[in-house]
Amino acid sequence: MLLQFDQDLLGDVLEVFEYAHAGDCAALKRRDIAGIQELVHIFHWSKSNLIREYTKAVRDSALSSHGPLDPESKLSRWIEWANQQADRLDPLVDS
């Protein structure tokens, strides 16, 4: 379902950019630009949540297989980095 949402959103964004590339500036009214920006925010929000869900699953899997993670381990550092990237993408998080 998320993949279909992403494809639909990408199609909407590309359609607006195709109008712009074709020189049809009327297609880029302020409300269209604002709408596209909101769609991009939704896209980034969904991607950030997907990253967080994945890192949680990785952490949970490691915990169940190997017990508590060493905070300095390569996996712990990667999880922290990935979550920082999720925060950077998320329009609802000040980063």
Secondary structure by P-SEA (a helix, b strand, c coil): caaaaaaaaaaaaaaaaaaaaacccccccaaaaaaaaaaaaaaaaaaaaaaaaaaaaaaaaaaacccccccccaaaaaaaaaaaaaaaacccccc
